[in-house]
Amino acid sequence: KIDNIVDDGTNLKISWSATYNGNPINPCNTTATATAPVVFPFGPNTAGEGTLSMLRSYVQGDDYVLGKASAPGQASAVNLSTTNTVCAGNVATTTIPVDTGVAAGTRGVVALQGKWQVPVPAGMSTEHWSEPLMFVRVPTPVREFIVGTGALPTQTRRQIADTGACLKCHVGSLYQH
């Protein structure tokens, strides 16, 4: 989950944490075990994908469509690295530059995307997956903030859909949305 955001006008300092099976884990863990997943750039990236990145966008009306990426409506993304993210006490803090040209007081949103990995269970067939680690499905943590402070907005985005209703048909496919 994204725990806190501080916007000092130059950088966004985004603090986040993770749990696995309800237990806090070190987000910067470097060795995958059955109880402690890893994620690139901190642990190995055996399948060549899943790197953590922080997405950002801003509101127009009540929709997050003012991304600063190369295409309209697309959020900008900054890959996490061992230089922009540090961990202490099971909390990671990622520091990324603020987007320029976004007025103070604007509602923004950040989301942490990526694929965590755990060891493949002993005895699992390698017919379709030969890597030593497999991906763990996790929801993408999201947090709104006010540009210029990082504070939570007093107005939050309207609820568009009940995810529970979506999962009745799309079982196992909405973990990254």
VOBA-1610 file (N, C-alpha, C; in pm, whole numbers, padded with zeros to 5 digits, always signed):
BEGIN
Lys+00084-00118+00000Lys+00000+00000+00000Lys+00088+00124+00000Ile+00034+00232-00054Ile+00105+00359-00050Ile+00064+00428+00079Asp+00162+00446+00167Asp+00136+00497+00302Asp+00132+00648+00311Asn+00220+00716+00234Asn+00230+00861+00249Asn+00298+00920+00125Ile+00265+01047+00096Ile+00330+01120-00011Ile+00366+01258+00042Val+00488+01300+00017Val+00532+01436+00050Val+00578+01500-00081Asp+00520+01614-00114Asp+00557+01690-00233Asp+00624+01818-00185Asp+00756+01828-00205Asp+00828+01947-00159Asp+00850+02048-00271Gly+00781+02028-00384Gly+00794+02118-00497Gly+00902+02077-00595Thr+00995+01994-00550Thr+01102+01943-00635Thr+01087+01793-00656Asn+01058+01722-00547Asn+01045+01576-00551Asn+00918+01530-00484Leu+00869+01416-00530Leu+00766+01342-00458Leu+00838+01234-00379Lys+00814+01228-00249Lys+00868+01123-00164Lys+00751+01034-00128Ile+00749+00916-00187Ile+00635+00825-00176Ile+00676+00708-00087Ser+00613+00697+00030Ser+00641+00587+00122Ser+00538+00477+00098Trp+00586+00353+00091Trp+00496+00241+00065Trp+00544+00117+00138Ser+00451+00026+00158Ser+00482-00098+00230Ser+00407-00213+00167Ala+00444-00334+00207Ala+00381-00453+00149Ala+00366-00560+00256Thr+00267-00644+00234Thr+00249-00763+00318Thr+00237-00884+00226Tyr+00268-01001+00281Tyr+00251-01126+00208Tyr+00184-01224+00303Asn+00070-01272+00262Asn-00013-01357+00350Asn-00042-01287+00483Gly-00061-01154+00477Gly-00095-01077+00596Gly+00022-01035+00682Asn+00143-01075+00646Asn+00261-01042+00726Asn+00344-00935+00656Pro+00390-00833+00732Pro+00475-00729+00671Pro+00603-00791+00613Ile+00646-00737+00499Ile+00770-00783+00438Ile+00860-00663+00408Asn+00987-00691+00386Asn+01082-00589+00346Asn+01065-00566+00196Pro+01016-00449+00153Pro+00998-00426+00010Pro+01128-00434-00070Cys+01243-00415-00004Cys+01372-00422-00071Cys+01440-00558-00054Asn+01360-00660-00020Asn+01413-00795-00005Asn+01488-00836-00131Thr+01602-00905-00114Thr+01682-00944-00229Thr+01683-01095-00257Thr+01628-01175-00164Thr+01627-01320-00181Thr+01485-01372-00165Ala+01433-01436-00269Ala+01296-01490-00265Ala+01292-01617-00182Thr+01194-01621-00090Thr+01165-01743-00015Thr+01015-01765-00020Ala+00969-01874+00036Ala+00826-01905+00036Ala+00746-01803+00117Thr+00812-01729+00206Thr+00741-01630+00289Thr+00783-01487+00260Ala+00878-01468+00169Ala+00927-01333+00139Ala+00950-01318-00011Pro+00854-01259-00083Pro+00872-01238-00226Pro+00976-01132-00255Val+01022-01129-00379Val+01113-01026-00426Val+01053-00959-00548Val+01104-00841-00576Val+01061-00770-00696Val+01184-00697-00751Phe+01195-00696-00883Phe+01304-00624-00946Phe+01276-00475-00932Pro+01369-00394-00891Pro+01513-00404-00905Pro+01588-00457-00784Phe+01519-00501-00680Phe+01587-00543-00558Phe+01627-00689-00564Gly+01542-00773-00619Gly+01572-00914-00635Gly+01593-00946-00781Pro+01613-01074-00813Pro+01637-01113-00952Pro+01513-01090-01038Asn+01536-01082-01166Asn+01428-01065-01263Asn+01439-01180-01361Thr+01409-01301-01314Thr+01436-01421-01393Thr+01355-01430-01521Ala+01237-01372-01522Ala+01153-01382-01641Ala+01166-01258-01731Gly+01249-01163-01691Gly+01273-01045-01775Gly+01159-00946-01778Glu+01072-00948-01679Glu+00963-00852-01674Glu+00922-00829-01529Gly+00829-00737-01506Gly+00776-00715-01373Gly+00842-00606-01292Thr+00930-00528-01352Thr+00997-00420-01280Thr+00897-00326-01217Leu+00920-00288-01091Leu+00832-00193-01025Leu+00846-00055-01089Ser+00733+00013-01102Ser+00735+00151-01147Ser+00623+00228-01078Met+00644+00356-01067Met+00545+00445-01006Met+00476+00520-01119Leu+00343+00510-01126Leu+00263+00580-01226Leu+00208+00707-01164Arg+00191+00813-01246Arg+00133+00939-01198Arg+00039+00994-01302Ser-00070+01055-01253Ser-00161+01127-01341Ser-00232+01233-01257Tyr-00310+01317-01326Tyr-00375+01431-01260Tyr-00517+01445-01312Val-00603+01513-01233Val-00745+01522-01268Val-00776+01630-01369Gln-00876+01601-01446Gln-00947+01699-01528Gln-01092+01666-01501Gly-01165+01760-01442Gly-01299+01727-01394Gly-01284+01632-01277Asp-01329+01509-01291Asp-01312+01409-01187Asp-01244+01284-01242Asp-01177+01298-01355Asp-01112+01183-01417Asp-00962+01206-01427Tyr-00887+01102-01401Tyr-00741+01109-01407Tyr-00695+01087-01550Val-00700+01194-01630Val-00666+01186-01771Val-00554+01282-01811Leu-00495+01352-01714Leu-00390+01449-01747Leu-00251+01393-01720Gly-00228+01271-01770Gly-00096+01213-01757Gly+00006+01294-01833Lys+00131+01284-01795Lys+00237+01361-01859Lys+00321+01271-01950Ala+00266+01158-01990Ala+00338+01066-02078Ala+00324+01112-02223Ser+00366+01028-02315Ser+00371+01065-02457Ser+00237+01052-02528Ala+00134+00997-02462Ala+00005+00980-02527Ala-00105+01035-02436Pro-00210+01093-02493Pro-00319+01148-02412Pro-00379+01043-02319Gly-00403+01083-02195Gly-00467+00995-02098Gly-00377+00891-02037Gln-00252+00885-02079Gln-00160+00784-02026Gln-00081+00841-01909Ala-00076+00766-01802Ala+00002+00808-01686Ala+00151+00802-01718Ser+00227+00891-01657Ser+00372+00882-01671Ser+00422+00775-01576Ala+00533+00714-01609Ala+00588+00607-01527Ala+00736+00633-01501Val+00777+00605-01378Val+00918+00613-01341Val+00954+00478-01280Asn+01050+00408-01341Asn+01092+00279-01286Asn+01161+00299-01152Leu+01132+00211-01057Leu+01202+00214-00930Leu+01341+00157-00950Ser+01435+00207-00873Ser+01574+00160-00879Ser+01631+00158-00739Thr+01749+00103-00728Thr+01816+00102-00597Thr+01872+00238-00561Thr+01867+00334-00653Thr+01911+00470-00620Thr+01794+00562-00586Asn+01673+00535-00637Asn+01561+00623-00603Asn+01468+00564-00497Thr+01500+00445-00448Thr+01417+00381-00346Thr+01505+00323-00237Val+01472+00357-00113Val+01543+00303+00004Val+01441+00242+00098Cys+01486+00144+00177Cys+01397+00076+00272Cys+01451+00084+00413Ala+01358+00095+00507Ala+01392+00091+00650Ala+01268+00047+00725Gly+01282-00054+00809Gly+01171-00099+00891Gly+01048-00143+00811Asn+01067-00216+00703Asn+00959-00266+00618Asn+00880-00156+00547Val+00940-00039+00535Val+00879+00071+00459Val+00979+00117+00354Ala+00934+00127+00230Ala+01017+00178+00121Ala+00980+00324+00098Thr+01077+00405+00062Thr+01052+00543+00021Thr+01115+00564-00116Thr+01030+00595-00211Thr+01074+00621-00348Thr+01068+00771-00371Thr+01178+00828-00419Thr+01187+00972-00446Thr+01200+00992-00596Ile+01102+01063-00653Ile+01102+01091-00797Ile+01074+01240-00818Pro+01125+01297-00927Pro+01101+01439-00953Pro+00952+01467-00976Val+00906+01583-00932Val+00767+01621-00959Val+00751+01646-01109Asp+00630+01630-01159Asp+00601+01667-01297Asp+00592+01818-01304Thr+00654+01879-01402Thr+00647+02024-01419Thr+00517+02062-01488Gly+00473+02184-01464Gly+00355+02236-01532Gly+00224+02190-01472Val+00225+02132-01353Val+00101+02092-01286Val+00081+02188-01169Ala-00030+02260-01170Ala-00055+02364-01070Ala-00069+02307-00930Ala-00011+02378-00833Ala-00030+02342-00692Ala-00178+02339-00662Gly-00220+02244-00582Gly-00361+02229-00547Gly-00436+02131-00636Thr-00376+02093-00749Thr-00437+01995-00838Thr-00440+01859-00770Arg-00545+01782-00793Arg-00549+01645-00742Arg-00468+01555-00834Gly-00378+01479-00774Gly-00297+01383-00847Gly-00321+01244-00792Val-00267+01147-00860Val-00276+01009-00814Val-00146+00938-00851Val-00100+00851-00763Val+00013+00765-00793Val-00032+00620-00775Ala+00031+00531-00850Ala+00004+00388-00840Ala+00137+00315-00856Leu+00153+00209-00781Leu+00275+00128-00785Leu+00244+00001-00863Gln+00310-00015-00979Gln+00285-00135-01058Gln+00410-00219-01068Gly+00391-00348-01083Gly+00503-00440-01098Gly+00461-00580-01057Lys+00550-00675-01072Lys+00518-00815-01044Lys+00616-00872-00942Trp+00564-00908-00826Trp+00643-00973-00722Trp+00661-01120-00760Gln+00770-01181-00709Gln+00800-01319-00741Gln+00833-01399-00615Val+00794-01527-00617Val+00828-01624-00512Val+00884-01748-00581Pro+00955-01835-00505Pro+01008-01957-00566Pro+00896-02046-00619Val+00923-02113-00729Val+00830-02211-00784Val+00821-02326-00684Pro+00699-02377-00657Pro+00685-02488-00563Pro+00766-02611-00607Ala+00823-02679-00510Ala+00899-02801-00539Ala+00811-02900-00616Gly+00866-02958-00719Gly+00794-03060-00795Gly+00702-03005-00903Met+00692-02874-00917Met+00606-02816-01020Met+00664-02847-01159Ser+00577-02882-01251Ser+00619-02913-01387Ser+00686-02791-01451Thr+00790-02815-01527Thr+00858-02707-01599Thr+00816-02702-01745Glu+00712-02777-01780Glu+00667-02782-01919Glu+00630-02643-01972His+00562-02563-01890His+00517-02432-01935His+00589-02316-01865Trp+00665-02346-01761Trp+00737-02240-01688Trp+00866-02300-01635Ser+00978-02260-01691Ser+01107-02319-01652Ser+01188-02230-01560Glu+01136-02112-01526Glu+01209-02019-01440Glu+01204-02065-01294Pro+01302-02027-01212Pro+01302-02068-01070Pro+01203-01989-00985Leu+01157-01872-01035Leu+01060-01791-00962Leu+00934-01775-01045Met+00821-01759-00975Met+00694-01734-01044Met+00632-01607-00988Phe+00543-01548-01066Phe+00481-01422-01027Phe+00367-01443-00928Val+00354-01346-00838Val+00245-01343-00740Val+00147-01236-00785Arg+00021-01268-00791Arg-00079-01169-00830Arg-00112-01081-00710Val-00097-00952-00729Val-00125-00856-00623Val-00201-00737-00682Pro-00287-00675-00603Pro-00354-00554-00652Pro-00253-00438-00659Thr-00281-00346-00747Thr-00196-00229-00763Thr-00236-00123-00661Pro-00145-00088-00567Pro-00181+00015-00469Pro-00187+00152-00536Val-00287+00230-00495Val-00313+00362-00553Val-00338+00460-00439Arg-00291+00583-00456Arg-00319+00687-00355Arg-00329+00822-00424Glu-00433+00896-00389Glu-00449+01032-00439Glu-00368+01127-00351Phe-00334+01244-00409Phe-00259+01345-00333Phe-00286+01482-00392Ile-00252+01584-00315Ile-00262+01722-00361Ile-00123+01769-00405Val-00114+01815-00530Val+00013+01866-00582Val+00057+01985-00498Gly+00183+01985-00459Gly+00239+02093-00379Gly+00254+02057-00233Thr+00177+01957-00185Thr+00191+01915-00045Thr+00203+01764-00031Gly+00130+01690-00111Gly+00124+01545-00097Gly+00011+01501-00006Ala-00061+01596+00053Ala-00170+01562+00145Ala-00283+01488+00071Leu-00361+01415+00148Leu-00480+01351+00093Leu-00581+01458+00055Pro-00648+01444-00057Pro-00750+01543-00093Pro-00874+01527-00005Thr-00945+01636+00017Thr-01070+01626+00092Thr-01180+01571+00003Gln-01167+01592-00126Gln-01262+01537-00223Gln-01194+01417-00288Thr-01259+01301-00286Thr-01202+01184-00350Thr-01282+01152-00475Arg-01220+01076-00561Arg-01284+01039-00687Arg-01407+00953-00661Arg-01506+00973-00744Arg-01628+00896-00730Arg-01601+00747-00751Gln-01681+00662-00690Gln-01670+00518-00711Gln-01732+00486-00846Ile-01656+00429-00937Ile-01706+00401-01070Ile-01773+00264-01077Ala-01710+00165-01019Ala-01763+00030-01025Ala-01728-00043-00897Asp-01810-00139-00863Asp-01783-00225-00749Asp-01694-00339-00799Thr-01567-00340-00756Thr-01474-00442-00804Thr-01527-00583-00777Gly-01599-00601-00668Gly-01657-00732-00637Gly-01749-00780-00748Ala-01825-00689-00807Ala-01912-00726-00918Ala-01829-00766-01040Cys-01720-00697-01064Cys-01633-00730-01178Cys-01573-00869-01162Leu-01532-00900-01038Leu-01465-01028-01013Leu-01558-01148-01025Lys-01688-01125-01029Lys-01780-01237-01048Lys-01758-01305-01183Cys-01719-01227-01283Cys-01693-01282-01416Cys-01543-01287-01451His-01468-01190-01402His-01327-01178-01438His-01237-01227-01327Val-01259-01349-01282Val-01186-01407-01171Val-01038-01417-01209Gly-00953-01361-01125Gly-00809-01373-01144Gly-00750-01284-01252Ser-00830-01198-01316Ser-00774-01119-01424Ser-00767-00969-01393Leu-00816-00927-01280Leu-00817-00784-01249Leu-00712-00745-01145Tyr-00616-00833-01120Tyr-00522-00806-01013Tyr-00433-00686-01039Gln-00421-00639-01162Gln-00336-00522-01188Gln-00420-00400-01224His-00548-00400-01203His-00633-00286-01238His-00696-00229-01112
//
